[in-house]
Amino acid sequence: MQDFITLVNSLVWGSDNIPYPPVLLLLLGTGLYLTVRLGFMPIVKIPYAFGQLVHGRRRHAGEDGDVSPFGALMTALSSTIGTGNIAGVAVAIAIGGPGAVFWMWMTALVGMASKYAEGVLAVRFREVDADGRHVGGPMYYIRNGMGAKWAWLGATFATFGVLAAWGTGASIQANSIADALNNTYSIAPWLSGAVLAAGAAAVILGGIKRIATVASGLVPSMAAGYLIAGLIVVGLNIEAVPAAFSSIVANAFGYDAAKGGFVGGLLLLAMQKGVARGIFSNEAGQGSAPIAHAAAKNKDPVNQGVIAMLGTFIDTIVVCSITALVILTAGIIPEACAPFVRESLVTLPAGCETGAPLTVNAFNASLPGVGSHIVTIGLTLFGFTTILGWSYYGERCAEYLFGEKIVTPFRLSWVAVVFLGASILMFEEGGVVTDVVSLFWLVADTLTGLMAAPNLVALLVLSPLVARLTKEYFAREKAKAGG
């Protein structure tokens, strides 16, 4: 079973034997196609999108929906700004080199088109359920946009969505938080689980409106706090910033300073890790964010789409870049570590860390003794908001499959899984439970990737509609500005 799951995971996210997996290429290819088809609008209109975000509450006051456009974006960001922004970036740099950061940026820029299209279709094909909630997402725009004969594809997405939510959004996030708190502050995992479960219950039992309210307050503040800490570190190492950017660009195209020339394998490795971690972090094309944007008080699909695409920009171009600069300006990665890390050896030489420990070391290098606290608090807040965001995604997928009656039981199951994920999965005896935890990570990772396939099919099939709605919207905006 583990070998089978490993194989499926490699087809989704890639491996040493499958450096360019079909699903990953489809994710990137769809983003590129939509970017070109939309005339690079998502990139050109970034300033316009921020303007719509600021004025959205006033512009869309009184329109149908459950939460403000800003609240919808914060709910979506609550699930994307997570451990990947801290640990994922470190993994990409440690294995793929500084050039991986460049390809993360490129992936985000084309991924904005995917996220934009998802937002457009989410509002265009959303429904109102029996309880008056505005529901939408890939399963709805597959069924309502592509036709009833494609309903099975929507059900496939929803099934993967429920399973991935329980795995990626509840148990794994709770486990990561409990692990970090235990390592830094020696807090018992069961206690972390109880607090997390209580906090999650207090929020998610109130539905999307309460989730959006909490996310609207917590996401900006936690992101700002992490960015400020990162900027302080970068400021202390300001003289190393030009060299960091130089290494990012040079390494992205295969330049190896140690060998004094270009290495084709290094280019491919940087591209593979950068693209994979970029997509994993911002979830562009995965189909999760449009579930949140479907609840926005916004009757215009295109307007919500331009707000939705900001999620990818903020997650990767802003937050991930800070982590990358903290690591690269700290100068803590010995060149001798590269071969060991890139071979993915289980036992690394002393001083050759990757993931969250590498980020901790980077902060500690400039702020001695502070790094572990910054990273632990960041992981805790980022992980908790991910628990909130994914609870809504899983709930909507479950409702699509089983109807409104499943909502309350699903919320209760979510609270239980959060507690179990933090407490039970932390026990280790003879390495057996460790293997189970590792396998569970792999399953959750795989299911999250499999969610993307049905969604990408829908984005490609419905791209003519997205392009037409976009053209009509900006023609109206231009006419209003001219008037």
Steps between C-alpha positions, in 0.01 A plus 500: 500500500780739586676428170177566309432826682861607445463433128177701476657783698798510264260530205335798671791692648809338346796297623858426407376249240213719377636858500212634287181322605187532283281667763767756588554578132123532454484746789777715355382459140145606584630812672717587201213442255257715698759775545554524124131464414412784739769722347707500822215686669556338846856637512421841348198557723666433838470868609137505383430184702633655821279802435193278467594320821517827692172637362319167474289533814354832386462402135318176574296602804159333496588244232422131540754292688607398848828690559674806359743459205781574747368235740488245218862576409614475862320165535681375190832638624449337838546161334782593264724695738624208706795278575601508134593867533747417777612139451417455130716789384791369706464157340494652151819700562684218677430249222456712188738782590428876502370474143192318628377835633500647147282215372269542799450860388433397139255235617314759708475747213341246264306347790321831546314429176382164632387654828327780308307254283401302809358812663306596187344156460428466873272804502359438150373149583435514875172394656299573814438192713189418704645679803560821304877462469675598175693191395734445208836378383629256238228240562233761424660661196575154362135396532339834414755618245598179321161330529331225701690227316815627671348485851710191573814710456367750752428216741855374449639840598272518804605153616868585481419833663341343810784251545768760441330737744503244782863419421671819389271747672424337836726220621827596333477867593413413860785249510751756370387759756517252788844384390633857483356596840633182657851551362523869592295528818461134612120526484334157507348411160164407653477843661579672170236281338238593757565873463504480120177297494328747733620796295393337174158413644444857617558625147378240250173421680404857412536431127661705222407838651690429821790340313525806275484735800782320680704461182455869414657594832755223546643450149612862439644534851691171496632561149604854595675377815695237309589747225623756753720239671634391162568856387693567821726203426542605137574855615773375732653319202426769243848479349426139398174581316656579157695174511185311599305631200798431275521141618124454452514608134832333413415170667154498340665448162752245621804709594712326763741742669710214636559360151514841333256407224149390405376153596191367326404274788505792742260697279256207487523444876439868578202508263348179633521593869400861445192414295393218731533698823349812344185321391480307827520825697256724310261223383446672163299263283432259784138607533481576872491883498191536274294324767564800725457763228159358407369637832604860423248784497578574139266455206775557243707185429790688341529750783526217754747326270745792508476499880549123512824514298659717771514191720774349286692828484490555878581140589798446272635832374476662843507247787712224341749759372563625854583149619731452203687827561537424871664167416717625212626816673584309820768299316438187706496233228850351471581408140611158622141422601352527150589148376363337816176697503432453128538127530222511763706303749319418822809565711660834421836624628490741793404851390319382186139564597203547272134594549394695809834443685680681217266799536554495877878507450466790255307712750733399786806600298390865515276491808664248737250306708201657327479285187334199660231722654427685175472179301299312766251784548481546124436129440236497773305798365542400136399142577194604703367726226555216252285280723224762481520553125510132413207425730283712272637333186431153637154601620395629158635188326313279748179699447532457124518124547248444780285813530449763772436238770870411507619848605469467879637142517792604281584795726497273805719245323741781414544596863564136592755449222688815605536363853601151387741639244686697764502235773487143371728549198771637726563172686803304384589143592771311322463709187164345412292811558764711332449298183121543529537876537731519199257294295212723611692808385551329164131410466388853588753651260385269222128567551562874499671469163230272357241770574662707228438268204118541472533873567762550227280321247218743585727806475615398153151409373344819638789731406307651201227613742758647738666689214165637374387614845838665556485692173144620568582608858803712415316652204231617745765627744668694222168648390418609858843656540457686171158622602 
